[in-house]
Structures are given as C-alpha cells and as structure tokens.
C-alpha cells in the first residue's frame, strides 16, 4: 500500500505539488518496513543476537525508527524533485 502511493506520486502525478512529499514519505516508510523485517529476522536467526537480553530487539527497533523519522523529515525538507514541464 505504501509503495502504491509512492508509485502513483512518481509516475502518474510527476511529483507535482504535494505529491513530492508523499513520494518521499512513501519511499522512506517502505525502506523502514524492509529494515524492520531485517531486524526481526536477524534477532531470530543469528545466534549472537539471540543471546542478547529480551529487551534488545525493541531497543534496536526504536532506535531505527527514530533514525528513519529524522532522516525522513530531512528528506522531505530537502527533496526538490525533477522539473517536469508538460509538453
């Protein structure tokens, strides 16, 4: 669903107006979800991570979420997109 909004913003709306920040938010959210799956699977399969205390996955997830929120805000502020002029 997140990628559907980002794809629509990119291809159908040519990132015009509010579609620019919707594209960035969608792309960052999709990347965060992929990283979240990586974290969960890593803590389930890597023996060194399994040995950590039970609260460690939650701390790592919260840290990654914070980094993605900060990065997403910076990306929305700095993203200018392509100047597409209708023909």
Residue pairs with C-beta under 8 A, 6 or more apart in sequence:
2 26
2 29
2 30
2 33
3 26
3 30
5 22
5 23
5 26
6 22
6 23
6 26
6 27
6 30
8 19
9 15
9 19
9 20
9 22
9 23
9 26
10 23
13 19
14 82
14 84
15 23
15 81
15 82
15 84
16 84
20 79
20 80
20 81
21 76
21 79
23 79
23 81
24 72
24 75
24 76
24 79
25 72
25 76
28 68
28 71
28 72
28 75
29 72
31 68
32 64
32 65
32 68
35 64
35 68
36 61
36 64
39 57
39 60
39 61
39 64
40 57
42 49
43 49
43 50
43 52
43 56
43 57
43 60
44 50
49 56
